[in-house]
Amino acid sequence: MKILREVGITILIAVAVFVALQLSVQSYTVVMSSMEPNIHNGECIVVNKATYRSSDPQRGDVMVFDPPFDSPRPFIKRVIGMPGDIVEIKDNNVFINGIPLDEEYIMAPPNYEMPAKEIPEGEYFVLGDNRNNSNDSHNNWTVNRNDVIGKAWFAYWPLSSWGVVEHYRYPELLGTEGQEIVLHQSPGDVT
């Protein structure tokens, strides 16, 4: 009887740990190149789903979300515009409230233009780091807060990619704010 009780307790602990992990983290595999040069096709990442339960996404975060249109997979992009911001893309630069961003982490400057747009409350403007090869908010959509899945945490495969996912803060915006991919998901998919 003692063995059965110990096995039962072990199973309950394993189930509790499994449920806690499922609620807080999830693994995804990138299947597109929209976040290059920082996150590559075939890279496996862990997403922290608990982060945004207690706080909102921040500018520069790399997040996974369900896009606002039919898609078999969630997307992964970088948060660029916050609710209330005015975002514009012109002259190979992204502007937030009239200030050009210094985006040293991107593949190449955007070779397209987008007229100034105010980001609605509860919405986020997101772009892929591979600006010229990404289905993102420059295509006239934003991400609703309710569609956010989590914050990209770290890459674990291939081993050469092992490490924390780089999030970015924009020092050029500090004075104005007072603060500061298509993926294949395992067990599901993200873009």
ChimeraX attribute file (.defattr): number of C-alpha atoms within 10 A of each C-alpha:
attribute: neighborCount
match mode: 1-to-1
recipient: residues
	/A:1	6
	/A:2	7
	/A:3	8
	/A:4	9
	/A:5	10
	/A:6	11
	/A:7	12
	/A:8	12
	/A:9	12
	/A:10	12
	/A:11	12
	/A:12	12
	/A:13	12
	/A:14	12
	/A:15	12
	/A:16	12
	/A:17	12
	/A:18	11
	/A:19	11
	/A:20	11
	/A:21	14
	/A:22	12
	/A:23	12
	/A:24	14
	/A:25	18
	/A:26	20
	/A:27	21
	/A:28	25
	/A:29	26
	/A:30	25
	/A:31	19
	/A:32	22
	/A:33	21
	/A:34	29
	/A:35	26
	/A:36	20
	/A:37	15
	/A:38	17
	/A:39	25
	/A:40	19
	/A:41	18
	/A:42	16
	/A:43	21
	/A:44	25
	/A:45	27
	/A:46	22
	/A:47	23
	/A:48	21
	/A:49	21
	/A:50	15
	/A:51	17
	/A:52	16
	/A:53	12
	/A:54	6
	/A:55	8
	/A:56	12
	/A:57	19
	/A:58	20
	/A:59	19
	/A:60	18
	/A:61	21
	/A:62	27
	/A:63	24
	/A:64	25
	/A:65	21
	/A:66	20
	/A:67	22
	/A:68	12
	/A:69	7
	/A:70	8
	/A:71	12
	/A:72	13
	/A:73	18
	/A:74	24
	/A:75	27
	/A:76	32
	/A:77	29
	/A:78	26
	/A:79	22
	/A:80	25
	/A:81	27
	/A:82	22
	/A:83	15
	/A:84	15
	/A:85	20
	/A:86	19
	/A:87	23
	/A:88	21
	/A:89	19
	/A:90	15
	/A:91	12
	/A:92	13
	/A:93	18
	/A:94	22
	/A:95	20
	/A:96	21
	/A:97	17
	/A:98	12
	/A:99	15
	/A:100	18
	/A:101	15
	/A:102	14
	/A:103	15
	/A:104	10
	/A:105	14
	/A:106	17
	/A:107	18
	/A:108	16
	/A:109	16
	/A:110	19
	/A:111	12
	/A:112	13
	/A:113	14
	/A:114	14
	/A:115	11
	/A:116	16
	/A:117	18
	/A:118	17
	/A:119	19
	/A:120	16
	/A:121	12
	/A:122	14
	/A:123	19
	/A:124	26
	/A:125	27
	/A:126	25
	/A:127	26
	/A:128	30
	/A:129	27
	/A:130	23
	/A:131	20
	/A:132	16
	/A:133	17
	/A:134	21
	/A:135	20
	/A:136	22
	/A:137	20
	/A:138	22
	/A:139	10
	/A:140	10
	/A:141	17
	/A:142	20
	/A:143	21
	/A:144	18
	/A:145	16
	/A:146	10
	/A:147	14
	/A:148	23
	/A:149	23
	/A:150	24
	/A:151	26
	/A:152	27
	/A:153	23
	/A:154	18
	/A:155	24
	/A:156	18
	/A:157	15
	/A:158	11
	/A:159	10
	/A:160	9
	/A:161	17
	/A:162	14
	/A:163	13
	/A:164	13
	/A:165	20
	/A:166	15
	/A:167	18
	/A:168	17
	/A:169	15
	/A:170	14
	/A:171	12
	/A:172	13
	/A:173	17
	/A:174	11
	/A:175	9
	/A:176	12
	/A:177	8
	/A:178	7
	/A:179	10
	/A:180	13
	/A:181	31
	/A:182	23
	/A:183	28
	/A:184	24
	/A:185	21
	/A:186	15
	/A:187	9
	/A:188	14
	/A:189	19
	/A:190	24
	/A:191	27
